[in-house]
Amino acid sequence: MIRKIFISIAVTFVLSTISVAQTEFTTWLYDFIRNRPIPIAVYQPKHTTKHTKVIIFNHGYDGNQNNESNKTYSYLTEPLSQEGYYVISIQHELPDDPLLAMEGNFMETRMPNWKRGVENILFTIQEFKKLKPELDWNNLIMIGHSNGGDMTMLFATQYPEMITKAISMDHRRMIMPKTEHPRIYTLRGSDYEADKGIIPTATEQKTYHITVIQLNGINHSDMDNKGKENQHKVILNHINNFLNQ
């Protein structure tokens, strides 16, 4: 009990002193049970109410080389915040984490990485619910790119009751859950195909109201800030359409 109080007090202090002056800030949580810091980037709308929906964003894998991977999707996180969403972007990889598996059956060899990501997400939700209880936690949304999309699909599979919509941006390894709740969406890049069996069949997509969008002229690596402005506009437009459904 004492350690949880410490976490909440520490993070509350950071939020209260920084968010007053700006709508974007970074902070961190600390999970004492796993002995793990969790860096966070927050994109806070100017006004929050009980109707303000929360988006959890999960970045793509960057070889553990970038300790700010969660801030490299600002073309997406900033506009979503400006449109009224409370966006929390989690830094999933730390420099001393094991490297992501590049061979084998990825549903097995990458599962430890994805499970760690799910644990990060669960802990972040738990703490922010205490810090920001006034937000609309009953309509939680999750978005992830690449390996972060794999984490998103795993979370939607294991904890479907916690989120209402799950959006993947060109994830390729984790099987998409065949379910109507949460609503499942995926944007597919132009240069790579997902592994066999990852994307539901056309019949399954119709049965479970899963939306699969094939993008033209937008590659896997164009989906973070390295992409071009016109590509970013297309991605943002699709995601806004999903969110407004």
C-alpha positions as CSV (number, residue, x, y, z in Angstrom):
1,M,0.0,0.0,0.0
2,I,2.8,2.4,0.9
3,R,4.6,2.0,-2.4
4,K,1.4,2.6,-4.4
5,I,0.8,5.8,-2.5
6,F,4.3,6.9,-3.3
7,I,3.8,6.3,-7.0
8,S,0.6,8.3,-7.1
9,I,1.9,11.2,-5.1
10,A,5.1,11.4,-7.2
11,V,3.3,11.3,-10.5
12,T,0.5,13.6,-9.4
13,F,3.2,16.2,-8.4
14,V,4.8,16.0,-11.9
15,L,1.4,16.3,-13.6
16,S,0.1,19.1,-11.5
17,T,3.3,21.2,-11.9
18,I,3.8,20.7,-15.6
19,S,0.3,20.4,-17.2
20,V,-0.8,23.8,-16.0
21,A,1.8,25.4,-18.3
22,Q,1.4,23.3,-21.4
23,T,-0.7,20.6,-23.1
24,E,2.2,18.3,-23.9
25,F,4.6,16.8,-21.4
26,T,6.7,13.8,-20.4
27,T,6.8,12.0,-17.1
28,W,7.3,8.5,-15.9
29,L,5.7,5.8,-13.7
30,Y,7.5,3.3,-11.7
31,D,6.2,-0.3,-11.3
32,F,7.9,-1.5,-8.1
33,I,6.6,-5.0,-8.5
34,R,8.5,-5.4,-11.8
35,N,11.2,-2.9,-10.8
36,R,10.6,-1.1,-14.0
37,P,10.3,2.6,-14.9
38,I,7.8,3.4,-17.6
39,P,8.4,6.7,-19.5
40,I,5.3,8.4,-20.7
41,A,4.5,11.2,-23.1
42,V,1.1,12.9,-22.5
43,Y,-0.8,15.0,-25.1
44,Q,-3.5,16.7,-23.1
45,P,-6.3,18.6,-24.7
46,K,-7.0,22.1,-23.4
47,H,-10.1,21.1,-21.7
48,T,-11.0,17.7,-20.1
49,T,-14.4,16.5,-18.9
50,K,-16.1,13.3,-18.1
51,H,-16.6,12.9,-21.8
52,T,-12.9,13.1,-22.7
53,K,-11.9,9.8,-24.2
54,V,-8.4,8.3,-23.6
55,I,-6.1,6.9,-26.3
56,I,-3.2,4.7,-25.3
57,F,-0.5,4.8,-28.1
58,N,2.1,2.1,-28.6
59,H,5.2,2.9,-30.7
60,G,7.0,0.6,-33.1
61,Y,10.2,-1.2,-32.3
62,D,13.4,0.9,-32.6
63,G,16.1,-1.6,-31.6
64,N,16.2,-0.2,-28.0
65,Q,18.3,2.6,-29.4
66,N,15.8,5.5,-29.0
67,N,14.6,6.3,-25.5
68,E,12.0,8.6,-26.9
69,S,10.4,6.3,-29.5
70,N,7.0,7.2,-27.9
71,K,7.4,10.8,-29.1
72,T,8.1,10.0,-32.7
73,Y,4.4,10.0,-33.8
74,S,3.6,13.6,-33.0
75,Y,2.0,14.0,-36.4
76,L,-0.7,11.8,-35.0
77,T,-0.7,12.2,-31.2
78,E,-0.8,16.0,-31.3
79,P,-3.8,16.4,-33.7
80,L,-5.7,13.7,-31.8
81,S,-5.1,15.7,-28.6
82,Q,-6.2,18.9,-30.4
83,E,-9.4,17.1,-31.3
84,G,-10.2,16.5,-27.7
85,Y,-8.6,13.1,-26.9
86,Y,-6.3,12.6,-23.9
87,V,-3.4,10.7,-25.5
88,I,-0.9,8.7,-23.4
89,S,2.1,7.4,-25.4
90,I,4.1,4.7,-23.6
91,Q,7.9,4.1,-24.0
92,H,8.0,0.3,-24.2
93,E,11.6,-0.5,-24.8
94,L,14.5,0.5,-22.4
95,P,18.2,0.4,-23.4
96,D,18.9,-2.7,-21.3
97,D,15.8,-4.7,-22.4
98,P,16.4,-7.9,-24.4
99,L,16.4,-7.3,-28.1
100,L,13.3,-8.2,-30.1
101,A,13.5,-11.7,-31.7
102,M,14.2,-11.6,-35.4
103,E,13.8,-15.3,-36.2
104,G,11.7,-18.3,-35.2
105,N,7.9,-18.5,-34.8
106,F,7.2,-14.9,-33.9
107,M,4.0,-15.7,-32.1
108,E,6.3,-17.5,-29.7
109,T,9.7,-15.7,-29.9
110,R,8.2,-12.2,-29.6
111,M,5.5,-13.0,-27.1
112,P,7.7,-12.0,-24.1
113,N,8.2,-8.5,-25.6
114,W,4.4,-8.2,-26.3
115,K,3.5,-9.4,-22.8
116,R,5.9,-6.9,-21.2
117,G,4.1,-4.2,-23.3
118,V,0.7,-5.4,-22.1
119,E,2.0,-5.2,-18.5
120,N,3.2,-1.6,-19.2
121,I,-0.2,-0.7,-20.6
122,L,-2.1,-2.3,-17.7
123,F,0.0,-0.5,-15.1
124,T,-0.3,2.9,-17.0
125,I,-4.1,2.6,-17.1
126,Q,-4.3,1.7,-13.5
127,E,-2.2,4.7,-12.4
128,F,-3.8,7.2,-14.7
129,K,-7.3,6.1,-13.6
130,K,-6.3,7.3,-10.1
131,L,-4.6,10.5,-11.4
132,K,-7.3,11.4,-13.9
133,P,-10.6,9.8,-12.7
134,E,-12.7,12.4,-14.4
135,L,-11.8,11.1,-17.9
136,D,-14.0,8.7,-19.8
137,W,-12.3,5.4,-19.0
138,N,-15.4,3.4,-20.2
139,N,-14.5,4.2,-23.8
140,L,-10.7,3.5,-23.8
141,I,-9.1,3.4,-27.3
142,M,-5.8,1.8,-28.2
143,I,-3.5,2.5,-31.2
144,G,-0.2,0.9,-32.1
145,H,2.3,0.8,-35.0
146,S,4.2,-2.3,-36.0
147,N,5.4,-4.1,-32.9
148,G,3.2,-1.7,-30.9
149,G,0.4,-2.8,-33.1
150,D,1.2,-6.4,-32.1
151,M,1.0,-5.4,-28.5
152,T,-2.3,-3.7,-29.2
153,M,-3.8,-6.8,-30.7
154,L,-2.5,-8.9,-27.8
155,F,-4.1,-6.5,-25.4
156,A,-7.4,-6.6,-27.3
157,T,-7.3,-10.4,-27.2
158,Q,-6.5,-10.7,-23.5
159,Y,-8.5,-7.7,-22.1
160,P,-11.3,-7.0,-24.6
161,E,-13.6,-5.6,-21.8
162,M,-11.1,-2.8,-21.1
163,I,-11.2,-1.1,-24.5
164,T,-13.8,-0.2,-27.1
165,K,-11.6,0.2,-30.1
166,A,-8.2,-1.2,-31.1
167,I,-6.3,0.2,-34.1
168,S,-3.2,-1.3,-35.6
169,M,-1.0,0.5,-38.0
170,D,0.6,-2.3,-40.1
171,H,1.3,-4.8,-37.4
172,R,2.4,-8.1,-39.0
173,R,3.0,-10.8,-36.3
174,M,0.2,-11.0,-33.7
175,I,-3.0,-12.7,-34.8
176,M,-5.9,-10.3,-34.8
177,P,-8.8,-11.2,-32.4
178,K,-11.9,-12.3,-34.2
179,T,-14.4,-10.3,-32.1
180,E,-17.0,-7.5,-32.3
181,H,-15.9,-6.1,-29.0
182,P,-13.6,-4.2,-29.0
183,R,-14.0,-3.0,-32.6
184,I,-10.9,-3.9,-34.5
185,Y,-9.3,-1.8,-37.2
186,T,-6.0,-2.1,-39.1
187,L,-4.2,0.1,-41.7
188,R,-2.0,-2.0,-44.0
189,G,1.2,-0.5,-45.5
190,S,2.2,-1.0,-49.2
191,D,5.5,-2.8,-48.9
192,Y,5.0,-5.8,-46.6
193,E,2.4,-8.4,-46.0
194,A,1.4,-9.7,-42.6
195,D,2.4,-13.2,-41.7
196,K,0.0,-16.0,-42.8
197,G,-3.1,-16.1,-40.7
198,I,-2.6,-12.8,-39.0
199,I,-5.3,-10.8,-40.9
200,P,-8.9,-12.2,-40.7
201,T,-10.4,-13.6,-43.9
202,A,-12.9,-11.4,-45.8
203,T,-15.7,-13.6,-44.4
204,E,-14.4,-13.1,-40.8
205,Q,-14.0,-9.4,-41.4
206,K,-17.7,-9.2,-42.4
207,T,-18.9,-11.4,-39.6
208,Y,-17.1,-9.5,-36.8
209,H,-17.2,-6.0,-38.4
210,I,-13.4,-5.8,-38.6
211,T,-12.1,-3.0,-40.8
212,V,-9.0,-3.6,-42.9
213,I,-7.7,-0.7,-45.0
214,Q,-5.1,-1.2,-47.7
215,L,-3.0,2.0,-48.0
216,N,-1.5,3.0,-51.4
217,G,1.9,4.6,-51.5
218,I,2.4,4.5,-47.8
219,N,5.1,2.1,-46.6
220,H,5.6,0.6,-43.1
221,S,8.3,3.1,-42.2
222,D,6.2,6.0,-43.3
223,M,3.9,5.6,-40.4
224,D,6.0,7.5,-37.8
225,N,7.3,11.1,-38.1
226,K,9.6,10.1,-41.0
227,G,6.7,9.9,-43.4
228,K,5.7,12.8,-45.6
229,E,3.0,15.3,-44.8
230,N,0.5,14.0,-47.4
231,Q,1.0,10.4,-46.1
232,H,0.4,11.5,-42.6
233,K,-2.8,13.3,-43.6
234,V,-4.1,10.1,-45.2
235,I,-3.3,8.0,-42.0
236,L,-4.9,10.6,-39.7
237,N,-8.0,10.8,-41.8
238,H,-8.5,7.1,-41.7
239,I,-8.0,7.0,-37.9
240,N,-10.4,9.9,-37.4
241,N,-13.0,8.0,-39.5
242,F,-12.5,5.0,-37.3
243,L,-12.8,7.0,-34.1
244,N,-15.9,8.7,-35.2
245,Q,-17.8,5.5,-36.1
